[in-house]
Amino acid sequence: MKKIGEGHKSEVFLMPDGRILKLFFPHFAYLAPEEAEIAVMLAHAGVHAPRVDESLEVDGRPGLVFGNLKVGTTISDAVRKKPWQIIAAARELAQMHASVHEHTSLELPSQRERIRQEIETGNGLDTSMKDSALRILDDLPDGNAVCHNDIHMLNVIVHPSDSMIIDWMLATRGNPLADLASAVLQLRFGEQPQGLVARSALEMGRAIFWRVYLQQYLRIRPVPKDELQRWELPAAVALAGRREGRMRRQLLGRIDDLLASSANQPTDLRK
């Protein structure tokens, strides 16, 4: 087998037969059956997502074999290598994400309960911040659309014939606008490389990407601006509780801006 990638929780290998093996590190072994179960639910919903052909064990480590996942590069790496394609890449992600929301599921976990739990258990978050987010969450509409809930540029594999969104561990059934608000925050904020030139280029690219992504998504699935804006505070508080470093600091700053704005005049998500 040839190793083709590695993350915090697993390594990824290309098997001799061309399929992809995701091999979990021992500390995260419990995630293998959970991801396999979610993959089955996504298949039932008809979502274009990695399909688990089989579960296996290698040197005591659990693994999942994906038969329909192509060897490619993340959308992040693709844009870094060919920055002139950033607008096309952002539009492609928007189209992929919007297509996910066309599917429904009654099997996946509840998005509302996931967001509530993340807000309530978020580390280092002010109680008043949590309370405000929960009050807004209680008034927002639910849904049964399939939602990924962790859209960012490392969770999309680009391939000439079959690009695909990966890492569906946080998938739920719920409201697409919650998923969209979370995606915009994750595409907008994040860590920076060393060096002034590199940081400036990344920030400029990031600003272009998330704005084009949002514009394209709203072309495909138009929604009233205020409906999307109402989801931003709960999404930001939930996300801040599970992020670290610069991204967490940026999210907390955005949350402060949202709390300072009038409840009847929410801050524009596009600013």
C-alpha positions in Angstrom: 0.0 0.0 0.0 1.1 3.6 -0.7 0.5 6.2 1.9 -1.1 9.3 0.3 -2.2 11.4 3.3 -2.4 11.8 7.0 -4.6 13.8 9.4 -4.9 14.1 13.2 -7.1 11.0 13.5 -6.0 8.7 10.6 -3.7 7.9 7.7 -4.9 7.4 4.2 -3.5 4.7 1.8 -3.9 3.7 -1.8 -4.5 0.0 -2.0 -3.1 -2.2 -4.8 -6.7 -2.5 -6.3 -7.1 1.2 -6.5 -9.4 1.7 -3.5 -8.7 4.1 -0.7 -8.0 2.8 2.9 -8.6 5.2 5.8 -6.7 3.7 8.8 -7.4 5.2 12.2 -4.8 5.8 14.9 -5.5 3.7 18.0 -6.7 6.6 20.1 -9.5 7.2 17.5 -10.4 3.6 16.8 -13.9 4.2 18.1 -14.6 6.5 15.1 -14.4 3.7 12.5 -17.8 2.2 13.2 -19.4 5.6 13.6 -18.1 6.8 10.2 -19.2 3.5 8.6 -22.7 4.0 10.0 -22.9 7.5 8.7 -21.7 6.4 5.3 -24.6 4.0 5.1 -27.1 6.7 6.1 -25.7 9.0 3.4 -26.0 6.2 0.8 -29.6 5.7 1.8 -30.2 9.5 1.3 -28.6 9.3 -2.1 -25.8 11.8 -1.3 -22.6 11.8 -3.4 -20.2 10.9 -0.6 -17.5 8.2 0.1 -19.0 4.7 0.3 -17.6 2.1 2.6 -16.9 -1.2 0.8 -15.6 -3.0 3.8 -14.2 -2.6 7.3 -10.9 -4.2 8.2 -8.0 -4.2 10.7 -4.3 -3.6 10.0 -1.9 -4.2 12.9 -4.6 -3.8 15.4 -5.9 -0.6 13.9 -9.4 -0.3 12.4 -9.8 0.9 8.9 -12.5 1.7 6.3 -12.1 0.9 2.6 -13.8 3.4 0.2 -14.5 2.1 -3.3 -15.8 5.3 -4.9 -13.2 7.8 -3.6 -10.7 9.0 -6.2 -7.1 9.9 -5.6 -6.9 13.6 -5.9 -5.8 16.7 -4.0 -7.7 18.9 -1.5 -9.3 22.0 -2.9 -6.9 24.0 -0.7 -3.8 22.5 -2.3 -5.4 22.8 -5.8 -5.9 26.6 -5.3 -2.4 27.1 -3.8 -0.9 25.4 -6.9 -3.1 27.3 -9.4 -4.4 30.5 -7.7 -5.8 31.8 -10.9 -8.5 29.0 -10.6 -9.7 30.3 -7.2 -13.0 31.6 -8.4 -13.9 28.5 -10.3 -12.9 26.4 -7.3 -15.2 28.4 -5.0 -18.1 28.1 -7.4 -17.5 24.3 -7.6 -17.6 24.0 -3.9 -20.8 26.0 -3.7 -22.4 23.8 -6.3 -21.3 20.6 -4.5 -22.5 21.9 -1.1 -25.9 23.1 -2.5 -26.4 19.6 -4.1 -25.9 18.0 -0.7 -28.8 20.1 0.6 -31.2 18.7 -2.0 -31.2 15.4 -0.2 -33.1 14.6 3.0 -32.7 12.0 5.7 -34.6 10.8 8.8 -31.7 8.6 9.9 -28.9 11.1 10.5 -28.6 12.8 14.0 -30.4 16.0 14.7 -28.5 19.1 13.7 -30.2 21.2 16.3 -29.2 18.9 19.1 -25.6 18.8 17.8 -25.4 22.6 17.8 -27.0 22.8 21.2 -24.5 20.3 22.7 -21.5 22.1 21.1 -22.7 25.4 22.5 -23.4 24.1 26.0 -20.1 22.2 26.2 -17.8 24.7 24.4 -14.6 25.3 26.3 -13.8 28.9 27.4 -17.0 30.4 26.2 -18.8 33.1 28.2 -22.1 32.0 29.8 -23.9 35.0 28.4 -22.5 34.2 25.0 -23.9 30.7 25.2 -27.2 31.8 26.5 -27.7 34.3 23.6 -26.8 31.7 21.0 -29.2 29.1 22.6 -32.1 31.6 22.7 -31.7 32.4 19.0 -31.3 28.6 18.2 -34.6 27.9 19.9 -36.4 30.2 17.5 -34.8 29.0 14.3 -36.6 26.5 12.0 -35.5 22.9 11.9 -35.3 20.7 8.8 -34.5 17.3 7.4 -31.9 18.2 4.8 -28.6 16.4 4.8 -26.0 18.7 6.2 -22.2 18.2 6.4 -21.5 20.8 9.1 -17.7 20.8 8.6 -17.2 22.4 5.1 -13.7 23.8 4.6 -11.0 23.6 1.9 -9.4 20.5 3.4 -12.6 18.5 3.3 -13.0 18.5 -0.5 -11.0 16.2 -2.8 -10.6 17.6 -6.3 -10.5 15.1 -9.2 -11.0 15.8 -12.9 -13.9 13.4 -13.2 -15.3 13.1 -9.6 -14.6 15.7 -7.0 -16.1 14.8 -3.6 -16.7 16.2 -0.2 -15.1 14.0 2.5 -15.0 13.6 6.3 -18.7 13.4 7.1 -18.4 12.6 10.8 -20.5 15.6 11.8 -23.2 15.0 9.3 -26.8 15.6 10.5 -30.3 16.2 9.3 -31.3 19.8 9.7 -31.5 23.3 8.2 -29.2 24.0 5.2 -28.7 27.6 6.4 -27.0 26.4 9.6 -24.6 24.4 7.5 -24.1 27.3 5.1 -23.4 29.8 8.0 -20.8 27.4 9.5 -19.2 26.9 6.1 -18.8 30.6 5.5 -17.2 31.0 9.0 -14.7 28.2 8.3 -13.8 29.4 4.9 -13.4 33.0 6.2 -11.2 32.4 9.3 -8.2 30.3 10.0 -4.5 30.0 10.7 -1.8 31.9 8.7 1.5 30.8 7.3 4.8 32.5 8.3 6.0 35.5 6.3 4.2 38.8 5.5 3.9 38.0 1.8 2.4 34.5 2.4 0.0 35.8 5.0 -1.2 38.7 2.8 -1.7 36.4 -0.2 -3.6 33.9 1.9 -5.9 36.5 3.4 -6.6 38.0 0.0 -7.3 34.5 -1.4 -9.5 33.5 1.5 -11.6 36.7 1.2 -12.2 36.1 -2.5 -13.0 32.4 -2.0 -15.6 32.7 0.7 -17.4 35.6 -0.9 -17.6 33.9 -4.3 -18.6 30.6 -2.6 -21.5 32.4 -0.8 -22.6 34.3 -3.8 -22.7 31.2 -6.0 -24.5 29.2 -3.3 -27.2 31.9 -3.0 -27.6 31.9 -6.8 -28.3 28.2 -6.7 -30.5 28.2 -3.6 -31.8 31.8 -3.0 -32.8 32.6 0.6 -33.8 35.8 2.3 -30.7 37.5 3.7 -32.0 37.8 7.2 -32.8 34.1 7.5 -29.2 33.2 6.8 -27.9 35.9 9.2 -30.0 34.6 12.1 -28.0 31.3 12.0 -24.6 33.0 12.2 -24.4 33.5 16.0 -25.4 29.9 17.0 -23.0 28.6 14.3 -20.2 30.8 15.4 -20.5 29.9 19.1 -20.8 26.2 18.4 -17.7 26.4 16.1 -15.6 28.5 18.5 -16.0 25.8 21.2 -14.3 23.2 19.0 -11.6 25.4 17.4 -8.3 26.7 18.7 -5.6 29.3 18.0 -6.2 32.2 15.6 -9.4 30.8 14.2 -10.9 30.7 17.7 -9.9 34.3 18.4 -11.4 35.4 15.1 -14.6 33.6 15.8 -14.8 35.2 19.3 -14.3 38.6 17.7 -17.1 37.9 15.2 -19.3 36.8 18.0 -18.7 40.0 19.9 -19.7 42.0 16.8 -22.9 40.0 16.4 -23.8 40.4 20.1 -23.3 44.1 19.8 -25.6 44.5 16.8 -29.3 45.0 17.2 -31.4 41.8 17.3 -33.7 43.4 14.8 -30.8 44.4 12.5 -28.4 41.5 12.4 -24.9 42.0 11.1 -24.6 41.2 7.4 -22.9 37.8 7.0 -21.2 39.1 3.8 -19.2 41.9 5.7 
